[in-house]
Amino acid sequence: MAKIILITHQKGGVGKSTLTFNLAQNFSSNSKVAVLDFDLQGSLSQLKEIVTDFDVIPFVEEINSISNLNYDFIFIDTPPYLSNHLSKLIQIADLILVPTKAGILDILAIKSTLKLIEHEHKSNSTLIVFNMIKPNTTLTQDILISLEEYNVPIAKTHISDLVAFTRSVIMNGVTNDRNAKFQLDQLTKEVLFLLL
């Protein structure tokens, strides 16, 4: 049975697709990986012809069959809004990653997503990932306090706003940037620890 990793947040611009791509790329070095693109914009689906290390599968209607696909890990990229499919995807996910920027508006927007996850009793299988963090940014106490009410773990690894992450799509990963590679490897270890 494939391990399903759902990447979701109702807000656009928090780097869901880029994070999905980079994690899938990192996992694919030792595993059979697929990315399921549930975002109707199809950002990742457009890469289907150029990605060689993992499979990209466009939107599928039959959600229950996802876990039976012949992969070790399936990453699911979701749209920047609360779709009709999200509750079902949350139910079948082994782990839910909620990427967010460190801004107040981003944290306010995360509440609907976290409430839906809590409603499906999956808070213990969820990890908030601070993503696209600007250099020299410190997470303010206000941001951390506002997330405490959800009782959802926060990844120790913060993903910086590095050009290497956005270029990784055309460069086949972030291996040329040591800092980006280190951050991605650390987040991969955290994700694997929670899955195994």
N, CA, C and O of each residue as an XYZ file, in Angstrom:
784
protein
N       0.840     -1.193      0.000
C       0.000      0.000      0.000
C       0.882      1.253      0.000
O       1.835      1.369      0.771
N       0.541      2.161     -0.867
C       1.298      3.413     -0.960
C       1.026      4.280      0.258
O      -0.085      4.291      0.789
N       2.050      5.007      0.699
C       1.876      6.032      1.725
C       1.436      7.311      1.006
O       2.061      7.732      0.034
N       0.361      7.916      1.492
C      -0.204      9.097      0.831
C       0.114     10.338      1.648
O      -0.203     10.420      2.834
N       0.744     11.301      0.991
C       1.118     12.567      1.617
C       0.347     13.670      0.916
O       0.557     13.943     -0.266
N      -0.546     14.297      1.661
C      -1.396     15.353      1.121
C      -0.777     16.707      1.448
O      -0.441     16.972      2.602
N      -0.624     17.561      0.448
C      -0.114     18.914      0.655
C      -1.276     19.860      0.395
O      -1.763     19.956     -0.732
N      -1.721     20.560      1.435
C      -2.913     21.378      1.286
C      -2.850     22.643      2.126
O      -2.204     22.681      3.173
N      -3.518     23.656      1.658
C      -3.733     24.937      2.341
C      -4.679     25.705      1.434
O      -4.459     25.774      0.225
N      -5.712     26.272      1.993
C      -6.702     26.939      1.151
C      -6.162     28.199      0.501
O      -6.766     28.696     -0.450
N      -5.049     28.732      0.980
C      -4.517     29.980      0.450
C      -3.548     29.686     -0.689
O      -2.739     28.762     -0.609
N      -3.640     30.471     -1.733
C      -2.677     30.356     -2.816
C      -1.382     31.083     -2.460
O      -1.348     31.898     -1.538
N      -0.331     30.781     -3.194
C       0.925     31.503     -3.028
C       1.773     31.084     -1.849
O       2.712     31.789     -1.481
N       1.455     29.928     -1.239
C       2.271     29.471     -0.110
C       3.287     28.403     -0.536
O       4.008     27.860      0.301
N       3.340     28.106     -1.833
C       4.358     27.193     -2.352
C       4.007     25.719     -2.290
O       4.902     24.879     -2.191
N       2.715     25.383     -2.347
C       2.307     23.969     -2.278
C       2.907     23.145     -3.419
O       3.506     22.095     -3.189
N       2.742     23.632     -4.645
C       3.196     22.849     -5.806
C       4.712     22.706     -5.831
O       5.231     21.636     -6.152
N       5.417     23.769     -5.498
C       6.883     23.712     -5.492
C       7.371     22.772     -4.400
O       8.293     21.986     -4.620
N       6.755     22.850     -3.224
C       7.148     21.949     -2.139
C       6.831     20.503     -2.505
O       7.630     19.606     -2.238
N       5.674     20.272     -3.112
C       5.291     18.927     -3.549
C       6.325     18.374     -4.527
O       6.789     17.243     -4.384
N       6.679     19.189     -5.523
C       7.661     18.759     -6.519
C       8.986     18.397     -5.860
O       9.549     17.334     -6.126
N       9.482     19.283     -5.001
C      10.807     19.067     -4.402
C      10.842     17.870     -3.463
O      11.829     17.134     -3.435
N       9.779     17.669     -2.695
C       9.734     16.485     -1.832
C       9.642     15.207     -2.666
O      10.323     14.224     -2.374
N       8.812     15.219     -3.692
C       8.697     14.040     -4.562
C      10.043     13.731     -5.213
O      10.448     12.571     -5.295
N      10.723     14.760     -5.669
C      12.044     14.592     -6.284
C      13.015     13.963     -5.281
O      13.768     13.052     -5.624
N      12.989     14.457     -4.046
C      13.893     13.951     -3.020
C      13.572     12.500     -2.655
O      14.479     11.681     -2.507
N      12.303     12.186     -2.512
C      11.890     10.820     -2.173
C      12.210      9.843     -3.296
O      12.478      8.669     -3.041
N      12.182     10.322     -4.537
C      12.323      9.427     -5.694
C      13.724      8.831     -5.828
O      13.923      7.888     -6.595
N      14.688      9.369     -5.093
C      16.036      8.804     -5.194
C      16.099      7.397     -4.608
O      16.982      6.619     -4.970
N      15.161      7.055     -3.694
C      15.178      5.726     -3.080
C      13.836      5.001     -3.132
O      13.705      3.907     -2.582
N      12.838      5.598     -3.787
C      11.493      5.028     -3.755
C      10.773      5.265     -5.073
O      11.161      6.120     -5.869
N       9.723      4.493     -5.284
C       8.854      4.703     -6.436
C       7.782      5.712     -6.037
O       6.987      5.460     -5.132
N       7.767      6.861     -6.724
C       6.969      8.008     -6.292
C       6.070      8.502     -7.418
O       6.434      8.466     -8.593
N       4.883      8.967     -7.024
C       3.988      9.646     -7.959
C       3.477     10.926     -7.302
O       3.348     11.022     -6.081
N       3.193     11.902     -8.160
C       2.524     13.124     -7.724
C       1.165     13.145     -8.397
O       1.062     13.052     -9.621
N       0.134     13.266     -7.593
C      -1.230     13.364     -8.097
C      -1.628     14.832     -8.035
O      -1.674     15.425     -6.957
N      -1.911     15.410     -9.185
C      -2.208     16.842     -9.287
C      -3.713     17.058     -9.220
O      -4.416     16.891    -10.217
N      -4.206     17.429     -8.040
C      -5.633     17.702     -7.862
C      -5.975     19.152     -8.134
O      -7.146     19.530     -8.110
N      -4.964     19.967     -8.391
C      -5.188     21.384     -8.679
C      -5.619     21.518    -10.137
O      -4.870     21.141    -11.039
N      -6.809     22.044    -10.376
C      -7.319     22.155    -11.741
C      -6.473     23.084    -12.607
O      -6.557     23.031    -13.834
N      -5.650     23.944    -11.973
C      -4.693     24.746    -12.758
C      -3.670     23.841    -13.422
O      -3.096     24.189    -14.454
N      -3.446     22.683    -12.827
C      -2.577     21.677    -13.426
C      -1.121     22.065    -13.534
O      -0.445     21.661    -14.481
N      -0.621     22.837    -12.588
C       0.775     23.264    -12.648
C       1.725     22.084    -12.763
O       2.613     22.081    -13.615
N       1.545     21.093    -11.921
C       2.449     19.942    -11.946
C       2.141     19.004    -13.110
O       3.042     18.349    -13.632
N       0.880     18.935    -13.517
C       0.523     18.083    -14.664
C       1.243     18.524    -15.929
O       1.550     17.703    -16.794
N       1.510     19.812    -16.036
C       2.203     20.335    -17.216
C       3.653     19.855    -17.293
O       4.294     19.960    -18.339
N       4.161     19.333    -16.186
C       5.544     18.843    -16.153
C       5.654     17.367    -16.517
O       6.751     16.810    -16.561
N       4.521     16.746    -16.775
C       4.482     15.294    -16.975
C       5.500     14.803    -18.010
O       6.105     13.744    -17.842
N       5.676     15.564    -19.052
C       6.571     15.117    -20.131
C       8.047     15.326    -19.823
O       8.901     14.683    -20.435
N       8.364     16.221    -18.877
C       9.787     16.498    -18.630
C      10.322     15.884    -17.339
O      11.536     15.788    -17.157
N       9.425     15.467    -16.439
C       9.864     14.837    -15.192
C      10.202     13.378    -15.469
O       9.414     12.651    -16.073
N      11.383     12.957    -15.020
C      11.818     11.581    -15.287
C      11.970     10.745    -14.021
O      11.980      9.517    -14.099
N      12.088     11.386    -12.853
C      12.387     10.635    -11.627
C      11.149     10.137    -10.892
O      11.247      9.260    -10.035
N       9.990     10.689    -11.221
C       8.741     10.234    -10.618
C       7.615     10.465    -11.619
O       7.786     11.179    -12.607
N       6.471      9.858    -11.358
C       5.323      9.979    -12.254
C       4.429     11.128    -11.817
O       4.258     11.379    -10.624
N       3.863     11.820    -12.790
C       2.886     12.867    -12.523
C       1.557     12.389    -13.091
O       1.448     12.070    -14.275
N       0.556     12.345    -12.229
C      -0.765     11.855    -12.619
C      -1.758     13.011    -12.515
O      -1.946     13.565    -11.431
N      -2.392     13.379    -13.622
C      -3.398     14.443    -13.561
C      -4.594     14.012    -12.709
O      -4.714     12.842    -12.345
N      -5.457     14.943    -12.401
C      -6.650     14.755    -11.578
C      -7.360     13.445    -11.892
O      -7.606     13.117    -13.052
N      -7.687     12.700    -10.831
C      -8.499     11.487    -10.984
C      -9.751     11.632    -10.135
O      -9.707     12.187     -9.037
N     -10.855     11.135    -10.644
C     -12.145     11.280     -9.952
C     -12.304     10.257     -8.834
O     -12.895     10.560     -7.798
N     -11.784      9.053     -9.033
C     -12.001      7.975     -8.066
C     -10.932      8.013     -6.970
O      -9.859      7.428     -7.118
N     -11.233      8.696     -5.889
C     -10.271      8.913     -4.806
C      -9.937      7.617     -4.077
O      -8.789      7.419     -3.677
N     -10.905      6.737     -3.897
C     -10.665      5.520     -3.119
C      -9.613      4.610     -3.734
O      -9.012      3.804     -3.023
N      -9.380      4.717     -5.017
C      -8.415      3.833     -5.672
C      -6.974      4.346     -5.576
O      -6.045      3.652     -5.987
N      -6.784      5.541     -5.044
C      -5.440      6.144     -5.016
C      -4.449      5.284     -4.245
O      -3.338      5.047     -4.719
N      -4.834      4.817     -3.070
C      -3.886      4.068     -2.238
C      -3.500      2.729     -2.850
O      -2.507      2.128     -2.440
N      -4.275      2.249     -3.833
C      -3.961      0.972     -4.486
C      -3.000      1.115     -5.662
O      -2.593      0.115     -6.253
N      -2.637      2.342     -6.004
C      -1.684      2.543     -7.091
C      -0.329      1.970     -6.686
O       0.013      1.963     -5.503
N       0.427      1.500     -7.641
C       1.665      0.778     -7.375
C       2.858      1.724     -7.168
O       3.741      1.824     -8.020
N       2.865      2.412     -6.023
C       3.945      3.329     -5.662
C       4.254      3.158     -4.187
O       3.439      2.646     -3.419
N       5.448      3.598     -3.802
C       5.794      3.623     -2.381
C       5.178      4.852     -1.713
O       4.650      4.778     -0.604
N       5.259      5.992     -2.421
C       4.738      7.254     -1.899
C       3.953      7.972     -2.983
O       4.374      8.027     -4.139
N       2.800      8.527     -2.597
C       2.002      9.341     -3.507
C       1.797     10.700     -2.843
O       1.205     10.797     -1.769
N       2.290     11.734     -3.491
C       2.094     13.104     -3.033
C       0.884     13.673     -3.765
O       0.760     13.523     -4.981
N       0.000     14.323     -3.028
C      -1.186     14.921     -3.642
C      -1.121     16.432     -3.475
O      -1.115     16.943     -2.355
N      -1.072     17.139     -4.596
C      -1.071     18.599     -4.612
C      -2.515     19.070     -4.777
O      -3.220     18.626     -5.684
N      -2.947     19.968     -3.898
C      -4.342     20.408     -3.903
C      -4.464     21.862     -4.356
O      -3.482     22.603     -4.336
N      -5.660     22.267     -4.762
C      -5.872     23.650     -5.218
C      -5.887     24.637     -4.051
O      -6.034     24.237     -2.896
N      -5.734     25.935     -4.358
C      -5.725     26.961     -3.308
C      -7.128     27.393     -2.893
O      -7.419     28.586     -2.809
N      -7.973     26.436     -2.642
C      -9.320     26.694     -2.126
C      -9.825     25.376     -1.546
O      -9.251     24.319     -1.809
N     -10.876     25.436     -0.774
C     -11.418     24.231     -0.145
C     -12.320     23.517     -1.142
O     -13.492     23.869     -1.277
N     -11.790     22.525     -1.836
C     -12.551     21.811     -2.862
C     -13.458     20.762     -2.221
O     -13.310     20.416     -1.049
N     -14.403     20.265     -3.027
C     -15.315     19.220     -2.571
C     -14.587     17.925     -2.224
O     -15.084     17.122     -1.434
N     -13.420     17.723     -2.811
C     -12.674     16.479     -2.610
C     -11.808     16.497     -1.360
O     -11.325     15.448     -0.932
N     -11.602     17.669     -0.768
C     -10.596     17.790      0.280
C     -10.892     16.910      1.498
O      -9.973     16.301      2.044
N     -12.139     16.832      1.930
C     -12.462     15.990      3.095
C     -12.069     14.536      2.852
O     -11.483     13.890      3.721
N     -12.390     14.031      1.680
C     -12.056     12.639      1.353
C     -10.549     12.440      1.260
O     -10.025     11.420      1.707
N      -9.850     13.415      0.678
C      -8.386     13.319      0.589
C      -7.752     13.327      1.972
O      -6.792     12.600      2.225
N      -8.285     14.143      2.858
C      -7.790     14.175      4.239
C      -7.990     12.813      4.899
O      -7.115     12.336      5.621
N      -9.128     12.196      4.654
C      -9.424     10.894      5.258
C      -8.446      9.816      4.822
O      -8.048      8.983      5.636
N      -8.048      9.814      3.552
C      -7.171      8.742      3.055
C      -5.695      9.036      3.246
O      -4.866      8.149      3.039
N      -5.340     10.261      3.637
C      -3.932     10.644      3.764
C      -3.283      9.990      4.982
O      -3.876      9.913      6.058
N      -2.058      9.525      4.787
C      -1.252      9.042      5.913
C      -0.604     10.212      6.645
O      -0.380     10.155      7.854
N      -0.306     11.275      5.897
C       0.283     12.478      6.474
C      -0.203     13.680      5.679
O      -0.296     13.634      4.453
N      -0.512     14.759      6.396
C      -0.972     15.989      5.759
C       0.043     17.076      6.056
O       0.320     17.374      7.217
N       0.597     17.668      5.007
C       1.518     18.798      5.155
C       0.757     20.069      4.814
O       0.095     20.150      3.780
N       0.856     21.057      5.689
C       0.189     22.336      5.466
C       1.278     23.404      5.386
O       1.703     23.939      6.409
N       1.728     23.714      4.167
C       2.747     24.756      4.038
C       2.139     26.135      4.252
O       1.013     26.402      3.832
N       2.889     26.996      4.903
C       2.424     28.363      5.105
C       3.609     29.306      5.170
O       4.707     28.930      5.581
N       3.367     30.521      4.761
C       4.365     31.559      4.975
C       4.246     32.023      6.421
O       3.325     31.625      7.135
N       5.168     32.855      6.844
C       5.210     33.272      8.248
C       4.491     34.589      8.490
O       4.746     35.245      9.499
N       3.602     34.993      7.594
C       2.888     36.253      7.761
C       1.579     36.076      8.501
O       1.003     34.988      8.509
N       1.111     37.141      9.120
C      -0.141     37.105      9.882
C      -1.316     36.691      8.992
O      -2.140     35.873      9.401
N      -1.400     37.256      7.768
C      -2.516     36.912      6.878
C      -2.490     35.443      6.476
O      -3.538     34.813      6.326
N      -1.290     34.902      6.304
C      -1.167     33.480      5.953
C      -1.636     32.600      7.105
O      -2.287     31.577      6.892
N      -1.302     33.005      8.321
C      -1.712     32.228      9.492
C      -3.227     32.319      9.695
O      -3.865     31.335     10.070
N      -3.799     33.497      9.445
C      -5.255     33.625      9.548
C      -5.950     32.721      8.530
O      -6.979     32.115      8.828
N      -5.381     32.637      7.328
C      -5.985     31.834      6.259
C      -5.881     30.333      6.520
O      -6.648     29.550      5.959
N      -4.945     29.934      7.362
C      -4.728     28.504      7.608
C      -5.846     27.895      8.467
O      -6.020     26.677      8.496
N      -6.590     28.745      9.156
C      -7.567     28.257     10.129
C      -8.628     27.353      9.509
O      -8.973     26.327     10.096
N      -9.151     27.709      8.341
C     -10.182     26.876      7.702
C      -9.650     25.497      7.365
O     -10.340     24.494      7.548
N      -8.422     25.449      6.872
C      -7.815     24.164      6.532
C      -7.623     23.314      7.779
O      -7.952     22.128      7.781
N      -7.092     23.918      8.845
C      -6.847     23.162     10.074
C      -8.151     22.713     10.740
O      -8.203     21.646     11.351
N      -9.196     23.523     10.620
C     -10.494     23.126     11.188
C     -11.065     21.926     10.436
O     -11.647     21.028     11.044
N     -10.900     21.912      9.127
C     -11.367     20.773      8.336
C     -10.578     19.513      8.703
O     -11.153     18.431      8.820
N      -9.274     19.655      8.883
C      -8.435     18.523      9.290
C      -8.860     18.027     10.671
O      -8.953     16.821     10.901
N      -9.115     18.951     11.577
C      -9.560     18.588     12.924
C     -10.922     17.882     12.867
O     -11.155     16.917     13.594
N     -11.805     18.364     12.010
C     -13.130     17.752     11.854
C     -13.019     16.294     11.405
O     -13.839     15.457     11.783
N     -12.003     15.999     10.600
C     -11.785     14.625     10.115
C     -10.902     13.817     11.073
O     -10.503     12.697     10.754
N     -10.597     14.385     12.250
C      -9.788     13.719     13.284
C      -8.397     13.329     12.781
O      -7.903     12.240     13.075
N      -7.776     14.229     12.022
C      -6.455     13.941     11.462
C      -5.380     14.929     11.941
O      -4.314     15.022     11.331
N      -5.648     15.657     13.010
C      -4.671     16.629     13.515
C      -3.348     15.958     13.888
O      -2.281     16.543     13.702
N      -3.414     14.728     14.414
C      -2.191     14.016     14.804
C      -1.380     13.543     13.609
O      -0.218     13.165     13.755
N      -1.983     13.563     12.432
C      -1.295     13.148     11.202
C      -0.987     14.355     10.320
O      -0.885     14.237      9.099
N      -0.843     15.509     10.953
C      -0.650     16.760     10.219
C       0.627     17.440     10.682
O       1.000     17.360     11.852
N       1.288     18.108      9.753
C       2.509     18.851     10.059
C       2.459     20.187      9.325
O       2.345     20.227      8.100
N       2.546     21.274     10.075
C       2.626     22.607      9.467
C       4.075     22.848      9.070
O       4.988     22.627      9.866
N       4.284     23.301      7.842
C       5.637     23.558      7.340
C       5.751     25.040      6.987
O       5.060     25.528      6.093
N       6.623     25.745      7.693
C       6.883     27.134      7.314
C       7.700     27.109      6.041
O       8.797     26.552      6.001
N       7.153     27.719      4.996
C       7.677     27.613      3.638
C       7.929     29.013      3.075
O       7.269     29.979      3.457
N       8.882     29.100      2.174
C       9.192     30.369      1.494
C       9.541     31.468      2.513
O       9.115     32.616      2.382
N      10.320     31.087      3.520
C      10.693     32.018      4.577
C      11.787     32.948      4.075
O      12.808     32.504      3.550
N      11.562     34.227      4.243
C      12.541     35.236      3.811
C      13.766     35.180      4.715
O      13.656     34.820      5.887
N      14.951     35.538      4.169
C      16.170     35.543      4.984
C      16.013     36.456      6.203
O      15.343     37.487      6.147
N      16.641     36.053      7.290
C      16.659     36.817      8.548
C      15.273     36.999      9.162
O      15.066     37.908      9.965
N      14.328     36.144      8.790
C      12.995     36.207      9.383
C      12.990     35.376     10.664
O      13.465     34.241     10.685
N      12.452     35.952     11.713
C      12.235     35.171     12.929
C      10.727     35.054     13.111
O       9.987     36.025     12.952
N      10.293     33.856     13.443
C       8.865     33.652     13.650
C       8.470     34.348     14.948
O       9.031     34.077     16.010
N       7.518     35.227     14.845
C       7.121     35.973     16.028
C       6.316     35.097     16.975
O       5.698     34.115     16.565
N       6.334     35.465     18.233
C       5.586     34.736     19.244
C       4.096     34.740     18.914
O       3.400     33.762     19.186
N       3.600     35.837     18.326
C       2.176     35.928     17.969
C       1.775     34.823     16.995
O       0.716     34.212     17.136
N       2.631     34.574     16.008
C       2.334     33.548     15.010
C       2.300     32.170     15.660
O       1.381     31.388     15.414
N       3.287     31.876     16.478
C       3.346     30.563     17.122
C       2.191     30.363     18.099
O       1.628     29.270     18.177
N       1.834     31.409     18.844
C       0.716     31.320     19.791
C      -0.596     31.079     19.047
O      -1.433     30.297     19.498
N      -0.777     31.751     17.907
C      -2.030     31.590     17.166
C      -2.182     30.176     16.600
O      -3.303     29.726     16.362
N      -1.080     29.480     16.386
C      -1.161     28.107     15.887
C      -1.330     27.082     17.004
O      -1.782     25.965     16.754
N      -0.974     27.448     18.226
C      -1.041     26.506     19.348
C      -2.448     25.979     19.594
O      -2.613     24.837     20.022
N      -3.467     26.798     19.329
C      -4.837     26.384     19.617
C      -5.259     25.161     18.815
O      -6.208     24.473     19.193
N      -4.567     24.880     17.708
C      -4.934     23.741     16.863
C      -4.245     22.457     17.261
O      -4.611     21.380     16.791
N      -3.246     22.561     18.127
C      -2.554     21.365     18.599
C      -2.039     20.511     17.440
O      -2.175     19.287     17.438
N      -1.446     21.186     16.459
C      -0.870     20.526     15.285
C       0.638     20.760     15.316
O       1.077     21.895     15.500
N       1.436     19.710     15.141
C       2.892     19.892     15.172
C       3.382     20.813     14.059
O       2.790     20.888     12.982
N       4.468     21.504     14.345
C       5.126     22.381     13.367
C       6.484     21.771     13.050
O       7.233     21.399     13.953
N       6.795     21.672     11.765
C       8.075     21.096     11.354
C       9.231     21.906     11.928
O       9.194     23.136     11.950
N      10.252     21.198     12.391
C      11.459     21.878     12.876
C      12.197     22.548     11.717
O      12.845     23.580     11.891
N      12.089     21.950     10.548
C      12.754     22.478      9.363
C      11.897     23.554      8.716
O      10.719     23.336      8.433
N      12.487     24.700      8.487
C      11.820     25.783      7.756
C      12.443     25.858      6.376
O      13.666     25.822      6.237
N      11.609     25.960      5.361
C      12.083     26.022      3.979
C      12.217     27.495      3.579
O      11.244     28.250      3.594
N      13.415     27.874      3.229
C      13.709     29.272      2.889
C      13.191     29.626      1.504
O      12.919     28.753      0.680
N      13.063     30.913      1.270
C      12.658     31.437     -0.031
C      13.900     31.533     -0.912
O      14.426     32.621     -1.144
N      14.361     30.386     -1.397
C      15.578     30.308     -2.206
C      15.225     30.088     -3.673
O      14.294     29.351     -4.000
N      15.975     30.733     -4.538
C      15.771     30.578     -5.979
C      15.916     29.114     -6.381
O      15.251     28.657     -7.310
N      16.781     28.378     -5.688
C      17.015     26.967     -6.023
C      15.731     26.148     -5.972
O      15.572     25.209     -6.751
N      14.816     26.484     -5.073
C      13.571     25.719     -4.972
C      12.674     25.954     -6.183
O      12.082     25.013     -6.711
N      12.571     27.200     -6.621
C      11.716     27.465     -7.784
C      12.370     27.003     -9.079
O      11.678     26.591    -10.010
N      13.678     27.066     -9.146
C      14.387     26.588    -10.352
C      14.479     25.078    -10.420
O      14.788     24.522    -11.474
N      14.218     24.413     -9.321
C      14.394     22.964     -9.264
C      13.572     22.235    -10.319
O      13.948     21.154    -10.770
N      12.457     22.827    -10.708
C      11.580     22.200    -11.696
C      12.309     22.016    -13.023
O      12.146     20.989    -13.683
N      13.099     22.988    -13.413
C      13.820     22.880    -14.686
C      15.235     22.333    -14.505
O      15.882     21.947    -15.478
N      15.715     22.299    -13.255
C      17.082     21.835    -12.995
C      17.112     20.408    -12.452
O      18.172     19.909    -12.073
N      15.948     19.747    -12.412
C      15.861     18.375    -11.905
C      16.298     18.256    -10.442
O      17.061     17.360    -10.082
N      15.811     19.155     -9.621
C      16.103     19.095     -8.191
C      16.954     20.261     -7.718
O      17.282     21.161     -8.491
N      17.308     20.235     -6.432
C      18.036     21.344     -5.807
C      19.471     20.962     -5.466
O      20.092     21.595     -4.612
N      19.996     19.952     -6.112
C      21.295     19.413     -5.708
C      22.450     20.395     -5.879
O      23.498     20.204     -5.262
N      22.299     21.432     -6.688
C      23.389     22.390     -6.888
C      23.464     23.443     -5.794
O      24.423     24.214     -5.755
N      22.488     23.495     -4.914
C      22.467     24.477     -3.837
C      22.513     23.732     -2.506
O      21.544     23.076     -2.125
N      23.639     23.831     -1.799
C      23.831     23.058     -0.567
C      22.808     23.403      0.508
O      22.317     22.516      1.205
N      22.485     24.685      0.647
C      21.535     25.106      1.668
C      20.139     24.554      1.373
O      19.472     24.027      2.264
N      19.703     24.677      0.115
C      18.391     24.152     -0.276
C      18.345     22.637     -0.102
O      17.362     22.097      0.405
N      19.394     21.962     -0.516
C      19.466     20.497     -0.399
C      19.410     20.073      1.067
O      18.723     19.111      1.411
N      20.134     20.790      1.931
C      20.128     20.473      3.355
C      18.724     20.621      3.936
O      18.249     19.740      4.652
N      18.061     21.737      3.626
C      16.713     21.961      4.148
C      15.746     20.880      3.667
O      14.945     20.362      4.444
N      15.828     20.549      2.397
C      14.941     19.540      1.831
C      15.209     18.161      2.442
O      14.273     17.414      2.728
N      16.478     17.830      2.638
C      16.830     16.557      3.270
C      16.307     16.486      4.703
O      15.813     15.445      5.136
N      16.417     17.594      5.438
C      15.944     17.621      6.820
C      14.427     17.456      6.882
O      13.912     16.714      7.719
N      13.713     18.154      5.987
C      12.253     18.016      5.964
C      11.861     16.597      5.550
O      10.910     16.036      6.094
N      12.575     16.021      4.604
C      12.318     14.640      4.183
C      12.458     13.691      5.362
O      11.643     12.784      5.531
N      13.485     13.892      6.175
C      13.677     13.033      7.359
C      12.510     13.180      8.329
O      12.033     12.190      8.883
N      12.044     14.423      8.538
C      10.902     14.630      9.428
C       9.648     13.927      8.908
O       8.910     13.307      9.674
N       9.419     14.031      7.607
C       8.239     13.403      6.991
C       8.336     11.880      7.120
O       7.366     11.226      7.502
N       9.491     11.324      6.806
C       9.674      9.867      6.909
C       9.490      9.375      8.333
O       8.891      8.324      8.560
N      10.004     10.133      9.291
C       9.866      9.754     10.700
C       8.386      9.657     11.085
O       7.989      8.746     11.812
N       7.580     10.591     10.599
C       6.152     10.577     10.917
C       5.396      9.482     10.184
O       4.365      9.008     10.660
N       5.906      9.081      9.028
C       5.225      8.038      8.234
C       5.572      6.619      8.683
O       4.772      5.697      8.527
N       6.757      6.455      9.234
C       7.219      5.076      9.534
C       7.114      4.732     11.003
O       7.461      3.621     11.403
